Amino acid sequence: MDVVITHGRKIVSDEVRTLTEEKVRHIGEHCPGLERAEVHFSEEHNRRISDRECCEVVMSGHGHTIRAKAAGRVPLVAVDRVVEKLEHQVERTKGRIVGRSQPRHRMSPNESLYSRARTA
């Protein structure tokens, strides 16, 4: 997966860059159809907002686009929140793809892809 990291005025440290790349690539392994991920860091200018560091991720590939945005006090907190959102969206998207292509293997509403992988 190709991961592109951009930032606004504030420069992101190398540590945050490497951790972000690792986490986004890990999500990309769950849904191999996603080929590109764009990560954009920005900062809210309103001083009354406590969670000022924003992270936005757009993953795309094979006609699917998954987008999530989250904020935190520190860039790593924002990245963790975005990763949680992306995991949920990737799981839903992959469930739709499997459900459409293999109608016999539809999952019940209480079952997730991660629970199926653990039992197998």
Contact map, one row per residue, 1 for C-alpha under 8 A:
111000000000000000000000100100000111100000000000000000000000000000000000000000000000000000000000000000000000000000000000
111100000000000000000000000000000011100000000000000000000000000000000000000000000000000000000000000000000000000000000000
111110000000000000001001100000000001111000000000000000000000000000000000000000000000000000000000000000000000000000000000
011111000000000000000000000000000001111000000000000000000000000000000000000000000000000000000000000000000000000000000000
001111100000000010000000000000000000011110000000000000000000000000000000000000000000000000000000000000000000000000000000
000111110000000000000000000000000000011110000000000000000000000000000000000000000000000000000000000000000000000000000000
000011111111000000000000000000000000000111000000000000000000000000000000000000000000000000000000000000000000000000000000
000001111110000000000000000000000000000111100000000000000000000000000000000000000000000000000000000000000000000000000000
000000111110000000000000000000000000000001000000000000000000000000000000000000000000000000000000000000000000000000000000
000000111111000000000000000000000000000001100000000000000000000000000000000000000000000000000000000000000000000000000000
000000111111100000000000000000000000000000000000000000000000000000000000000000000000000000000000000000000000000000000000
000000100111110110000000000000000000000010000000000000000000000000000000000000000000000000000000000000000000000000000000
000000000011111110000000000000000000000000000000000000000000000000000000000000000000000000000000000000000000000000000000
000000000001111111000000000000000000000000000000000000000000000000000000000000000000000000000000000000000000000000000000
000000000000111111100000000000000000000000000000000000000000000000000000000000000000000000000000000000000000000000000000
000000000001111111110000000000000000000000000000000000000000000000000000001100000000000000000000000000000000000000000000
000010000001111111111000000000000000000000000000000000000000000000000000000000000000000000000000000000000000000000000000
000000000000011111111100000000000000000000000000000000000000000000000000000000000000000000000000000000000000000000000000
000000000000001111111110000000000000000000000000000000000000000000000000000000000000000000000000000000000000000000000000
000000000000000111111111000000000000000000000000000000000000000000000000000100100000000000000000000000000000000000000000
001000000000000011111111100000000000000000000000000000000000000000000000000000000000000000000000000000000000000000000000
000000000000000001111111110000000000000000000000000000000000000000000000000000000000000000000000000000000000000000000000
000000000000000000111111111000000000000000000000000000000000000000000000000000000010000000000000000000000000000000000000
001000000000000000011111111100000000100000000000000000000000000000000000000000000010000000000000000000000000000000000000
101000000000000000001111111110000000000000000000000000000000000000000000000000000000000000000000000000000000000000000000
000000000000000000000111111111000000000000000000000000000000000000000000000000000000000000000000000000000000000000000000
000000000000000000000011111111100000000000000000000000000000000000000000000000000010011001000000000000000000000000000000
100000000000000000000001111111110110000000000000000000000000000000000000000000000000000000000000000000000000000000000000
000000000000000000000000111111110000000000000000000000000000000000000000000000000000000000000000000000000000000000000000
000000000000000000000000011111110000000000000000000000000000000000000000000000000000000001000000000000000000000000000000
000000000000000000000000001111111100000000000000000000000000000000000000000000000000000001000100000000000000000000000000
000000000000000000000000000111111110000000000000000000000000000000000000000000000000000000000000000000000000000000000000
000000000000000000000000000000111110000000000000000000000000110000000000000000000000000000000000000000000000000000000000
100000000000000000000000000100111111100000000000000000000011110100000000000000000000000000000000000000000000000000000000
110000000000000000000000000100011111100000000000000000000011110000000000000000000000000000000000000000000000000000000000
111100000000000000000000000000000111110000000000000000000011100000000000000000000000000000000000000000000000000000000000
111100000000000000000001000000000111111000000000000000001111000000000000000000000000000000000000000000000000000000000000
001111000000000000000000000000000001111100000000000000001110000000000000000000000000000000000000000000000000000000000000
001111000000000000000000000000000000111110000000000000111100000000000000000000000000000000000000000000000000000000000000
000011110000000000000000000000000000011111000000000000111000000000000000000000000000000000000000000000000000000000000000
000011110001000000000000000000000000001111100000000011110000000000000000001000000000000000000000000000000000000000000000
000000111100000000000000000000000000000111110000000011100000000000000000000000000000000000000000000000000000000000000000
000000010100000000000000000000000000000011111000000111000000000000000000000000000000000000000000000000000000000000000000
000000000000000000000000000000000000000001111110100111000000000000000000000000000000000000000000000000000000000000000000
000000000000000000000000000000000000000000111110000100000000000000000000000000000000000000000000000000000000000000000000
000000000000000000000000000000000000000000011111100100000000000000000000000000000000000000000000000000000000000000000000
000000000000000000000000000000000000000000011111110100000000000000000000000000000000000000000000000000000000000000000000
000000000000000000000000000000000000000000000111110000000000000000000000000000000000000000000000000000000000000000000000
000000000000000000000000000000000000000000010111111100000000000000000000000000000000000000000000000000000000000000000000
000000000000000000000000000000000000000000000011111100000000000000000001100000000000000000000000000000000000000000000000
000000000000000000000000000000000000000000000000111111000000000000000011110000000000000000000000000000000000000000000000
000000000000000000000000000000000000000000111110111111000000000000000011110000000000000000000000000000000000000000000000
000000000000000000000000000000000000000011110000001111100000000000000011111001000000000000000000000000000000000000000000
000000000000000000000000000000000000000011110000001111110000000000001111001001000000000000000000000000000000000000000000
000000000000000000000000000000000000001111000000000011111000000000001110001001100100000000000000000000000000000000000000
000000000000000000000000000000000000001110000000000001111100000000111100000000000100000000000000000000000000000000000000
000000000000000000000000000000000000111100000000000000111110000000111000000000000100000000000000000000000000000000000000
000000000000000000000000000000000000111000000000000000011111000011110000000000000000000000000000000000000000000000000000
000000000000000000000000000000000111110000000000000000001111100011100000000000000000000000000000000000000000000000000000
000000000000000000000000000000000111100000000000000000000111111111000000000000000000000000000000000000000000000000000000
000000000000000000000000000000001111000000000000000000000011111110000000000000000000000000000000000000000000000000000000
000000000000000000000000000000001110000000000000000000000001111100000000000000000000000000000000000000000000000000000000
000000000000000000000000000000000000000000000000000000000001111110000000000000000000000000000000000000000000000000000000
000000000000000000000000000000000100000000000000000000000001111111000000000000000000000000000000000000000000000000000000
000000000000000000000000000000000000000000000000000000000111101111100000000000000000000000000000000000000000000000000000
000000000000000000000000000000000000000000000000000000000111000111110000000000000000010011000000000000000000000000000000
000000000000000000000000000000000000000000000000000000011110000011111000000000000000010000000000000000000000000000000000
000000000000000000000000000000000000000000000000000000011100000001111100000000000100110000000000000000000000000000000000
000000000000000000000000000000000000000000000000000001111000000000111110000000000100000000000000000000000000000000000000
000000000000000000000000000000000000000000000000000001110000000000011111000001101100000000000000000000000000000000000000
000000000000000000000000000000000000000000000000001111100000000000001111101011001000000000000000000000000000000000000000
000000000000000000000000000000000000000000000000011111000000000000000111111111000000000000000000000000000000000000000000
000000000000000000000000000000000000000000000000011110000000000000000011111011000000000000000000000000000000000000000000
000000000000000000000000000000000000000000000000001110000000000000000001111111000000000000000000000000000000000000000000
000000000000000100000000000000000000000010000000000011100000000000000011111111100000000000000000000000000000000000000000
000000000000000100010000000000000000000000000000000000000000000000000001011111110000000000000000000000000000000000000000
000000000000000000000000000000000000000000000000000000000000000000000011111111111000000000000000000000000000000000000000
000000000000000000000000000000000000000000000000000011100000000000000111111111111100000000000000000000000000000000000000
000000000000000000010000000000000000000000000000000000100000000000000100001111111110000000000000000000000000000000000000
000000000000000000000000000000000000000000000000000000000000000000000000000111111111000000000000000000000000000000000000
000000000000000000000000000000000000000000000000000000000000000000000110000011111111100000000000000000000000000000000000
000000000000000000000000000000000000000000000000000000111000000000011100000001111111110000000000000000000000000000000000
000000000000000000000011001000000000000000000000000000000000000000000000000000111111111000000000000000000000000000000000
000000000000000000000000000000000000000000000000000000000000000000000000000000011111111100000000000000000000000000000000
000000000000000000000000000000000000000000000000000000000000000000010000000000001111111110000000000000000000000000000000
000000000000000000000000001000000000000000000000000000000000000001110000000000000111111111000000000000000000000000000000
000000000000000000000000001000000000000000000000000000000000000000000000000000000011111111100000000000000000000000000000
000000000000000000000000000000000000000000000000000000000000000000000000000000000001111111110000000000000000000000000000
000000000000000000000000000000000000000000000000000000000000000001000000000000000000111111111000000000000000000000000000
000000000000000000000000001001100000000000000000000000000000000001000000000000000000011111111100000000000000000000000000
000000000000000000000000000000000000000000000000000000000000000000000000000000000000001111111110000000000000000110000000
000000000000000000000000000000000000000000000000000000000000000000000000000000000000000111111111000000000000000000000000
000000000000000000000000000000000000000000000000000000000000000000000000000000000000000011111111100000000000000000000000
000000000000000000000000000000100000000000000000000000000000000000000000000000000000000001111111110000000000000000000000
000000000000000000000000000000000000000000000000000000000000000000000000000000000000000000111111111000000010000010000000
000000000000000000000000000000000000000000000000000000000000000000000000000000000000000000011111111100000000000000000000
000000000000000000000000000000000000000000000000000000000000000000000000000000000000000000001111111110000000000000000000
000000000000000000000000000000000000000000000000000000000000000000000000000000000000000000000111111111101100000000000000
000000000000000000000000000000000000000000000000000000000000000000000000000000000000000000000011111111111110000000000000
000000000000000000000000000000000000000000000000000000000000000000000000000000000000000000000001111111100000000000000000
000000000000000000000000000000000000000000000000000000000000000000000000000000000000000000000000111111100000000000000000
000000000000000000000000000000000000000000000000000000000000000000000000000000000000000000000000011111111100000000000000
000000000000000000000000000000000000000000000000000000000000000000000000000000000000000000000000011111111100000000000000
000000000000000000000000000000000000000000000000000000000000000000000000000000000000000000000000001001111100000000000000
000000000000000000000000000000000000000000000000000000000000000000000000000000000000000000000000011001111110000000000000
000000000000000000000000000000000000000000000000000000000000000000000000000000000000000000000000011001111111000000000000
000000000000000000000000000000000000000000000000000000000000000000000000000000000000000000000010001000001111101100000000
000000000000000000000000000000000000000000000000000000000000000000000000000000000000000000000000000000000111111000000000
000000000000000000000000000000000000000000000000000000000000000000000000000000000000000000000000000000000011111100000000
000000000000000000000000000000000000000000000000000000000000000000000000000000000000000000000000000000000001111100000000
000000000000000000000000000000000000000000000000000000000000000000000000000000000000000000000000000000000011111110110000
000000000000000000000000000000000000000000000000000000000000000000000000000000000000000000100000000000000010111111110000
000000000000000000000000000000000000000000000000000000000000000000000000000000000000000000100010000000000000001111111000
000000000000000000000000000000000000000000000000000000000000000000000000000000000000000000000000000000000000000111111100
000000000000000000000000000000000000000000000000000000000000000000000000000000000000000000000000000000000000001111111110
000000000000000000000000000000000000000000000000000000000000000000000000000000000000000000000000000000000000001111111111
000000000000000000000000000000000000000000000000000000000000000000000000000000000000000000000000000000000000000011111111
000000000000000000000000000000000000000000000000000000000000000000000000000000000000000000000000000000000000000001111111
000000000000000000000000000000000000000000000000000000000000000000000000000000000000000000000000000000000000000000111111
000000000000000000000000000000000000000000000000000000000000000000000000000000000000000000000000000000000000000000011111
